[in-house]
Structures are given as structure tokens and as C-alpha cells.
């Protein structure tokens, strides 16, 4: 393979130099006596429990409010997580505006938005490389670690680097910011012998409160709607914050999550019987053996150092170390069972372990400056990350036949496991420097301009194939404009990009330029009821270009038979979104959204048809007035349109479309406050017991979604 130039390992050093130089500038700005920063219309005073007034860095790094950000941004707040009993990242995605999840088996999901897979994630605004469709617990990430989840839709390359023009999901950690002892404990029980115990405690660690700590612990265990299956999860998180003087904050923390499922599935149920007809399985049917387990652990350690230079200038240095590991004992069943004897399935057991270790270092400086008699904002940043991935698997022998699949009881014997061999040994390095500014051209008119210069390289081997490719010096632009029609209504437009390196080579032997994702978006952000209710209407067009296409019969020079490729137009997605969040009236919170888009390839064919293109999600809570004020009633509906996969019948080899019709899932919640500190809460998911597929067509198999589920919990706050 052709080698790319080595990555430039200087961006972080550049950023640190900028931090020092801008510190002096900040002091000069303080002494110059600039006018106070003007009031911003979007600094909302009144908010509901489903909106936030905090400034976020997820899209631009400038520390803007949701109304100031020229992209569609949604937030799943801590209160929504509690109200809807959202326990995992997958739960959040299933209820967040504009994004959807698709199951692969009992342990893995993939996420998508606007017709493209989501592969960009952040923790506290720092990009982290995850593989949500992979095998080490990413989509099972526990929500007790986080204060809220932010979703920016569209291309997000300015801050996240390489990826798809779909969305970026930012997980905002819980911080130790309380100067008094406070916290809560929760115990719950539910269907399928589900039990949970959770504690979240914050406290000052010295008399002045300059040293503070927070500890979160969570334990869950349950059976499953699938036969023989169970889940066990342990989560621990601790963080300490120290005020190093009046202007400097040091934060050090770490988390650990252990997922220990039993009777894990690898893939789904067979779609067809041996006569070519489609099978009709019970939702509890499984392809797992009793001994199978897709266990995983996630460890994360981090350090933040924040210094306020005064006059709005602030610097932040972040170090984040993350390790995702899995131990796999799995069984893959495939084929089409005979409709009478149940014979005909094939077994493929697997014993493997994987690990992905990643170190991210980020430095950022932001603040305001005066120019032409007006005040503007500016941010500089640099991010450097390296991920090492390894995977090992065992040889196997004495593989038994599955027998009559209609009588499958999970008592399939393990094979004899042999020597362990390495399948994957990969290193991925990514670095970049970025800058962005928000220009105040007039009181109602703001313009945001930014760019990232990015490097990306991957090397090593995967299943016997050598890999060594990447791109350096990729420029990723960002542009946005916002115009205030009135104090409560703001028009915006934005153009954002993202890139994705590709390993294909052309007829000259050169690697193709990276795939470029481009997002065009215009919208209207409004607020009502003194800012308590916020709305966003957005129209978007997403394009993906330079997608590798086979270049006829041309072969890459110097190879025997490596197909040559050329870059061509890829897919486009066009649609609109509407979101409403906040307070409709006193005690009445709502989060509602509707998404509608069409995604096509360069030839006009539909793409990503296995994910819904139309989503409607609403959840609302109402605290009754007067003598009934201790009671809160809630309900919601998640509706999605039909999705399908065009494939071939495994028996007849004839073309066949596997389809999930549109469906709606209803959720309910009741909460009663026995005292100001003690409350009881009942959650019912899929209240109407809708039968649906969480996926159909992946490897020509299917997965059923969860039937009606209910949980009763008691919460005590102090």
C-alpha cells in the first residue's frame, strides 16, 4: 500500500502558544475599558425542564446558546432522562429529535440522522471515536454518567473532524459543582425481574467549598423478553473539582461501566423457512445459546484545567483516556429451517476479545474582542487523538448441528476452543487545529465564520489485509448567518462540511480524496411566553460527494487485480424538521418534533431505506394544580414511517422486499410526591404492546422490538 506523509504532530503546541499570547491580549483588553458586553436576546431567563439556557460548544466551540447556533440543536435534559426513564444512549436516541436507532442484535445498535449513519460523538465537547455498531458497549452507555445529551444535526467537521454529514452526539458529564451536600437515591423494579439501585451524591470536601466531589453508582439486573436472556450492569463515576485560586478550575474524574449479559444474540432470527415462505416467530424466540455473552467494559479517565483570564477570555485544556473492551462468547445461526422438521440451520460459534484504547488531548481558547466599534467572539482550538484497536479470536472444533430450531431451548454445546490468533491490529490518528469567530455586523445581524485544518491516518492490519492510508491538511469550512426579525424570532442559514478518508485508489495508484459531506440549512428559531417555549423550523439539504465508484476494468498500477476507482457524486438528503420544547403553561412541559426527508443516490435511487425517513416524537408532562399538585401525569408517542430492505430470498434467490410498516410506540408516566423529598414513579413503555421489528433485513434476518415494559421506582432527594 502507498504510504501517506506522516501526520503533523504540532497542532496542540500551536494552540498552547496561542493560549499564552491571548492571555496578554486579554489583560490589555481589560485595561482598555471596553464597553460592557451587550445584552443578548437569547439569554433566556425563564425555562422549562426540557430546555436549557446554558451556552454549548457542541457545534462551533464559541460557547453559544441554542438560539445563537445556526444549526438544528436538540437537548435531552436531565429531567427528561428521569421522566422517561431513559437508561442508555440507545434510549436517548430513540426519543431525541431527528435521529433514529436500528438494532443489529441484543447488544448493538446503529444510529442515523438525515439519511446518513452517525459516527461522531463528543464527551463534554471533546470528540471521541466510537463504533456504535461495533462490539464494546458503546450504545449501552449509561445515562447516569451524564447531565444531558446534546445533538447537533448536519455536518459537524469543524469540531469533530472525520465522519458523516448526519449529526454529532455530545454527552455532557455530571460535574462536582455543589457547595453543599446534596444528591438522590433511586430504587426500582419492573417487568422481567428488573431491579435497579442508583445513588448520586455531591458534597464539598473542605469548609470553604473550594474542593468538591461527586460520586455516582448504579447497579441493574434483569431478565429479558427473549428466552434465557438476562442483563447485569454496574456503573461507577467519581469526579473532584478544585478551585485553584479565583480564576482557575481543575477537574479530575473517571468512570467505569461493566455490561454482563447472558444468552446474548449475534444477529437475528431467520426471515424465511425452507419452503421460501416468511417465518412467523414469537417475540421471545432467540438464536442465542444459554452460554453466550457479549460482555463489555468501558473505562474513562479525564482531566480539565480551565483558566479565566478576565474580560471574557477563557482557556481550557482537556485530557481524556477511554478504553472499550469486550469478551465475546457468541453463536451465529443462519439458514432457513424446514417448516416440518425445523432442521436446516447452520451454526458458527465465536470466542473473541477486543479492545479500543483512545487518548484525546484538546486545548481551546475563546473570548471576545473589539473591532470597528463592535464586540465580537473568537475561539481557537487544537485536538490530537490516537486510538489503538486490537481483536483476537479462538479457533474452534467439534461444532454441533443446531437440530430442530422449533424446539430450540438454548442448550447448544460449546465447541472446543483452540489457539488464539490476532484478527485486528489498527492505529487511527487524528489531529486538527480550528478557529471560529462570531462577527456582530449590526445589532440584529451576526455572522459566524470558521475552519478546521485536519489530519487523519489509519495503519495496521485487519483480518489479514494491510491498511495504511489517510489525508493531511484537509480544510473543513464553517459559515453561518443569523438575523433577528424581532426580539423573539431569528432567521439563520448555515453551510457546514465534514470529510471521510477512503482507502480506494485510482488508475494512477493515488488514493482518492476524502468523501466530502456538505450541509446547507436555513431555519427560524423562536421563543414564546417570555422564552419559556422554544421552537425551531429548519429546511436542509445534505450532499455527500467523491464517493468511490469502480473505474471500469482499470487496475491499480503495481497490483495484480486491485480494482481502480474514481470519485463521483454520492447521496443527497433533502427535508425539513420542526421542534417545540419548553413550557406550554405553568407545570406543563413538552418536547415535540417532526422530521421529514428524502435521501437518494446520484442515480435517483432511495438510500438508507432500512431507517425511517419520517419521525414524529412527543412527550409531555403536566403537574396538576391545587390540591392535586403532588401528582404529575405524562405521556408520549414515538411514530415512524415504514422502512424496508431490498434483498434476495435465501431459498428461491428471487428478489424480495423486507418491510416494517409504520408504527407508533406509546409511553406513560405517573409520579406522586409523597413529601418534598420522596416520590414514587411508574413508567410504561410500549403501553399498547405494539409488535414491531427493531430491524428487518440486516444480513437477511430480523429483530423484534421490546414488548410492553413497566417499571416502578422510588426516589429520595436530600
N, C-alpha and C positions, 0 to 999 in steps of 0.2 A: 504494500500500500504506500502511496505517496505521503510523505510527511509534510505537515504544515509547519510554518515558522513557530518557534517556541512562544508560549504566552508571555506577554509583558507582565512582570510581577511588580509593577510600580504604582498602580492606582491608589493603594492605601497610603503610601508615602506621600503622594501628591496631595491627598486630602488632608493629611496631618499638617503639611506645610501650610495649606490654606487655612486650617484652623488657627494656627499661630498668627498668621498675617491678619486675619479678620478680627482677632481679639484686639489688636491695636486699633483697627478701624472702628470697632465698637466703642472703645474708650473715647476716641476722637469724636464720635457721633454724640456720645453722652455729653461731652464738654461743649459741643457746638450749640446745644439748647434747641434742637429741632422741635417743631410743634408736636404736641401730643398726637398719638395715632388716632385717626378719625374713627368715629363710631361706625360699626358695620351693621347693616340691616339684618344680616343673617345670624347675629349673636342672639339666639332665641333665649328668652327668659323663662317662658312657660313651656314645659314639655310634658308629654305623656310618658308612660312607662315603656313604650315601644319606639321612642325616638331618643336621640342624643343631641346635646349641644356642644360636645367636645369637638376639638379640631382633630382631624385624622391626617395621617401621612400616606395612606394606602395607595393613592393614585399619583400624587405629584411630589411628595416629600416636603411640601410647603406648609404643612400644618393648617389646612383649610377646613372649614365646616362642610357639611354635606351640600349646603346651598351654594357654596363657593366653588365646588368641584365640578368641572364641565364634563362629567360623565355620569352614567347611572350608578349610584351607590346605594346599597341597602345594608341595613344593620339588624342583626338578630340580637336583641339586648338580653341582659341577664334576667330580666323579668319575664321575657318571652320564653327563655330556656326553662325557667321554673314553671310557668303557667302551662306550657305544652309538654313538660317532662321530656325535653329533648336531651338524650343521654350520650349521643355520639355525633361525630361530624356528619355522618350519613343522615341522621335525624334532622340536623340543621339544614342540610342541602335540600331535603325533601320538603321543607317548609319555607325556604328562603325564596325571595322574588327572582324569577327569571332563570333559575337553574334547576337541573333535574339529575336524578341518580338512576343507575341501571345495575342490577345485581349480576355477578358472574357466578357466584356460589354462596355458601353460607358465611364466608369471611371477607369477600371482596366486592367492591362496588367501583364503578366508574362514574364520573360526573361530567356534565356538559352544559354549555350555555351558548345561545345564538348559533347553534349548528356545529360547534366545534368542541372537542374534548378539553376539559380544564386540567392543566398541568402546572399552573402557577400558584404557589402558596407562600404565605408570609406568616411569621410569628412576631408580633409586636412591630410589624412593618419591615422586618428583615426577611428577604427571600430565602426559602428553604426548598431543596429539591426532594419531592416525594413522588412515589408511584402509586397513586390511589387504586389502580387496578392491579398492583403487584402483590406482594405476599408478606408484608411485615407490619400489619396492624394500622396502616395509615387511616383508612376510612372508619376504623373503630375508635379513633382518637376521642378521649372522654371530655365532655364539656365542662366537668367540674374544675378543669385547669384554667378556664378562660372566663373573662369578664363579659366578653361579647364576641361576635363574629361579624366581620365586615366583608362585603362582596362588592368589588368594582367590576362592572361588566364592560366588555370590549377589549381591545389590545392594551396591555399594561407593560410594555417593554421598557419604559423609562426607568422603572424601579425594579422590575422582576427579571429583566434580561430575556433569555431564550424561552420560547413557549408558543402557545396557540393564541389567536385573537378571540378568546372566549370570555374569560373572566379571571380575576385573581381573588383568592380567599385569604383573608388576613385574620389570624387568631390572636386576639388581644388577651394577654395573660392577666391573671389577678395579681395585684401589687399590694405591698405592705404599706398602705398609706394612712392607716388609722392610728391616732394618738391616744386611743382608749381601748380597753378590752371589749371586743365585740365579735359576733360570729353567729353561727347557727348549726344545728344538727338536724338530720332528717333520717327517718327510718320508713321503709315502705315494704309492701308485699303485694303480689299480683298473680295473675294467671300463670300457669305452667310453673308453679312453685318458685316464683320470682321473689327474691329478697334483696334489700339494699340497705346499707348503713353509710351515712355521709356526715362528715364534720368539717367545718370551715371556720378557723379561729384566727383573729388578728389581735395583736397586742403590742403596746410599747415595750421595749426591752431595757429602758432606763427611765429615770424620773422625768427628764425633760421631753422625752418622746423623740429625740433626735436619732434614736436607734429603734427600729420597729421590725416586727416579724409577722409572718403569716404561714399557717400550716393548713393543708387540705388533705384529707384522707377519705377514700371511698372504697367500699367493697360490695360486690354484687355477685350473686349466683342465681341460676335459673335453669329450668328445663327449656324445651323448645316445642313449637308446634310441629317440628319434624320429629319423626320417630327416633328414639335412642339418643337424641342430641341434647347437649347442655352447654351452658356458658358459665365461666367464672372469671371475674375481672377484679384486679387490685390496682388502685391508683394512689400515689402519694406525691405531694408537691410542697415544697418549702421555699420561702424567699425571705431575705433580710435586706432592709434598706437602711442606709446610714447617711445623715446629713453631715457632709464634711465641710462645715462652715455654712455661711449663709447662701452660698451660690453653687455648691457642688453636691450632687447626689450620687451615691454608689449603691447599686442594686446587684445582689448575687442570689441566684436561685437554681433550683433543679427539680426535675420531675421524673417519675418512674411509673410506667404502666405495664401490667402483665396481663395478657389475654390467654386464658387456658380453656379453650372449648373442647368438647368431646363430640364424637361422631360427626366431625366436620365433613362437608361435601366438597368435592373437587369437580366442578362442572355441575350440570343439572340433570334432570330427568329426560329420558328419551322421548322424542316427539312422536315417532312412528312405531307401529307394530310391524311384524314381518310380512303381513299381507298388504302393506302400503297405506293402511288407514292410520289416522291420528289417534294416539292413545288418550285415555281419559283417566288421569290419576287422582287419587286423593291428595289433598294439600299436605298431609302428613307423610306421604311417601318420600323415601330418601334413597340415595345411591351410596350412602356412607356405610362403612363398617363400624362396629362398636369401638374399635381401637383407633380409628382415625382421629387426628387432631391437627389443626392448623394454628398452633400456638405461636405467640409473638410477644416480644418485649420492646418497649420504646423508652430510651433514656435521653434526657435533655438537661444540659447544664448551660447556664448563661451568666453573663456579666454586662451590666450597663453602667457607664460613667457619664453623667450629664453635668455640664457646667454652664451657668448663666453669666454671660459677660456684661449684662446690663443693656439698656436701650434696645431690648427685644432680641439681641443676638444670643444664640444658644448653640452649644456643641454637644454632640453625643457620640460616644464610642461604644460599640456593642460587639461582644464575642459570644457566639452560640455554637455549642457542640451537641450533635444529635446522632444517636445510634438506633437504628431499627434492625431487629434481628428476628428470625423465625426458625422454629423447629417443626418440620413437616413430616407427618405420618399420614399418607393420603392413599386414596383408592379412586381411580378413574374408571367408570363403567361406560361403555359405548355400545352402540348397535341397536337392533330392533328385535325385541323379544317376540317369540311365536305367540299368537293370540290364544292358543290352547295349552301348550306345554310351558310357556314362559321361558324357554331356552333361546339362546342366540346372543346373549350379551357377552362382551369381552371385558376382561379385567386388566388394568395396568396400575399396579401399586407403585408408590414412590416414598422414599425416605430421603430427606434432604434438609440442609440448613443453610440459611442465607444471612448476610449482614451487610448493611449500608451505613457507613460512618461518614459523617459530614462535619466540617468545620467552616463556619462563616465568620468573617470579620468585616465590620461595617463602621464607617466614620461619616458623620454628617454635620454640617454647619448651616444654620439658617437664621434669618433675621430680616430687618427692614433697612432701607436706605432712602435718602432724599435725592431727587433728580428733577430738574425743571419745575421746582416749586411744589412737587407732589411726593408722596411717600409710596414706596414700592417694596415688595418682598423678594427675597433671594434665598436659594438653597444650593449648596454644593454637597456632593457625596461620593463615596467610593465604597465598593463592595468587592470582597475577594472570597471565593469559596472553593473547596475541594471535597469531592466525595469519592470514597473508595468502596467498591461493591465486590463482594465475593459470594459464590454459591457452590455448594458441594452436594453430591448425591451418591447414593449407595447402589451397587449392583444388586440384583435380586434373582432368585431362582425358586423352583417349586411353586410356581404361580397356579393357584387353583382355578377351576372353572366356576363362574358365579352361580350356576344352577338355575332353578325356576325363579325368575325375577318377581313373579306374582306372589311368591311365598318368601320373599327376601326379609330376613329377620336381623340382618346386621352381623350375624355370626360367621362372617367370612374369615378364614385363617390368614394370618400374616405370612408372607413369603419368608424365605431365608435371605437375610440381608448380608451382602458381601462387602467387598472393599469399597472405601470411599474415594471418589475422584472429583477433581475440580471442574466445574462447568463454566463458571464466570469469574473473571479477574479483571475488573474495569476501574479506571480512574477518570473522573469527569472534573475538569477545572473550568471555572467561570469567574471572570473579573470584569469590572467596568467602573468608569467614572461618569457622573452625570451632574447636570446643573439645570436649574429652572428658575424663572423669575415671573412674578405677577406684577404687571405694569398697570398702574392706575392712570389711564389716559384722560379720564373725566370722572366726576362723581358717579355717574351711572355705568361707566364703561371700564371693564377690566380685560386685559389680555394676558394669557399665560403662554410662555414660550420655554421650551426645554429640549434637551438632547442627552443621549447616553452614548458613549463610545464603549463598545463591548467586545470582549474576547471570550471564546468558548472552545474547548478542546476535549476530546474523549479518546482514550487509548487503552489497549489491553486486548483481551480475547473473550469471546462469548461462544460457548458450545463449539469450540474448535476453529472459530473464524476470527482472524486477527482484525483488530479495529484500530485505526489511527487517522482521525480527521478532525476538522474544526474550522473556525473562522476567527480572524483577528481584525480589529479596527472597524467593526460593524457600527455604523451610525444609526441610532434609533431616535427619530424626532418626536416631539410632542407639541401640540398647539391647541389653544382653546381661547374662546372669547365669551364674555358674559356681559349682558346688558340689562339693567334694571328698568323694566317698564313702569313699575310703581314700587313702593316700599315693600310690597308683598309678592311681586311677580317678577321673575328673572328669566330672560331668554339666554340660552347658551348654545354653543356649537363647538365641536372638537374634532381634531384629527390626531389619531394615535397609531403607533406602529409596534410591532413585535417581530422577532425573527426566530427561525428554527433551522439550525445547521442540518445538512443532509449528507449521507455518505455516498451518494451516487456520483459517478464520473461521466464526463462527456467523451466524444470521439477523439479528442486531443489528449485525453488522460487527466484532465484537470477536474477537481471536484466542482460540482455545481455550486453556485452562490446559494446562500441560505434561502429557505422559504420565507417570504415576507407576508406578514399579516397586517392588514390596514383596516382601521375602523373609522368610519365617518358617522357622527352623531349630532343631531340637533334636538333641542328639547326646551321645556318650560318647567321651571321649579317655582312652586308657590307655597305660601303659608297662609293659614286662616286661623281665626279665633286667637288672635294675638300670638301666633306662632305655635300654638299647641297642636295644630293639624298641618302636616306637610304633604305635598303631592309632587310627583314628577311624571311628566309625559315626555317620552323620548321616541324618536324615529332614528333608525340606524341602518347602516349598510356596511357589511364586513366582507373584505376580499382577502383571498389567500393566493399569492402568485409565486411563480417559479417552482411549481410542483414538478418533480421528476417524472418524465414520460419516456418510454422506450424509444430510442432513436433508430427505428427500422432494424436492419440486420447488422448495424455497425457494432464493432467490438472495441473495448478499451485497448489502446496500444500497449504492447508488452504483456498482454494476458492471453490465455488460450481461448476463453469463451465468456469473459465478463461483459455483459450487456452494457452498451453505451446509452446514455440518457441525455435529454435536453430539458431545460426549464420551460414550463408552459403555464398558462393561466390555470388556477386551481378551482376552488369553490367560492361561491358568494352566498351571503345570507342577508336578507333584507326584511325588516319588520319594525314593530313598534312595541313599546312597553308603557304600562300605566301603573303607578304605585301610589297608595294612600296609607299614611301611617300617622299615629298620634291619638289625640283626644277628640272624640266627637262631642262629648259633653262631660260634665264632672262625673268621674268614676267610670267612664265608658271609653276604653282603649280599643283601637282597631289596627290591624295590619292587613292590607289587601293589595293584590297585584294581579295584572293580566299581561301575558306575553304572547305575541303572535309573530311568527317569522316563516319565511320560505328559504330553504337552502338548496342550491343547485351546483352542479359541476360545470365545467366550461362548455359542455355539450347540452346543457339544459336539463340534465337528469337529476332527480332528487337525491340528496346525500343525507347521511346520518338519519336515515328513516327509522332506525331502531330506537330513537329517542323522540319524545313528544315535541311538536313544534308549536303547540298552543297550551298554555298553562294558566290556570286560574287558582289563586290561593287566597284564602281569607281566614283570619282568626280574630275573634273579638271577645273581650271580657267586659262584664258590667257588674260593678259593685252596687248593690241595691241601696236605696236611700233610707233614712229614718230608722225605724225600729229594726229593719232588716239589714242594716249596714254591715253586719258581720258576715253576710253571705255574698260571695262572688260567683256569678254564673258565666260560663264561657262556652263557645262553640266555634267550629271551623269546618271548612270544606276545602280539600285539595282535589281539583279536577284537572285531568289532562286528556288531550285528544288521542286518537288511535296512533299506533306505531307498528311498523312491520319490517320484516327481513325477507328479501327475495333470495331463495336458495334452491337446492335440488333435493327431492325426496331420496333418502338413503336407500330405499328399496327399489323404487321404479326408475330412479335417476331422472324423473320428469321435473321440470321447473315447478316450484310451489312457493306460495307466499304464506309466511307465518305471521299472524297478525294478532295484536292485542287491541280490542275495541276500546273506545274512550270509556273512562270510569271516574268515579268520584269517591273519595275517602272522607268520611265524616268523623270529626273528633269532638269530644265533650269534656268539660272540666267543671267541677264544683269545689269551692273552697269555703270553709267556715272558720272564722277566727274565734276560738273559744275564749281567748284572752288577747291582750295586745302582743303577747309573745308566742302563744301556742295556737297552731292552726292545723286543720285536717284538710286533705285534698284528694279528690277522686278524679282520675284521668281515664277516659275510654278512647282508645284508638280504633279506627275502622269500626265505628259503632254499629253500622248496618251490616257488618260481616260480609263485605264485598269480596268475591272471589276474582282474583286477577293475577296476571303474570308480572313479576318484577323484572323478568326478561324472557323473551322467546326468540330463538334464532341463533344465539351465541353458541358456536360450534354445533349448530342444529340440535340444540337442547332447550329446555325451559326451566324456569324457576318460578315457584308460586310466591306471591306476596303474603305478608303476615295476616292471619285472620284477626277477628275481633280480639283486642287485648285490653285489660283493665288493671289499674294499679291504685292502691290506697296508700297514702303517705301521711305522716305527721311531722310537722316542722316546729322546732323551738328556737327562737331567736333571743339573743342576750346582748 
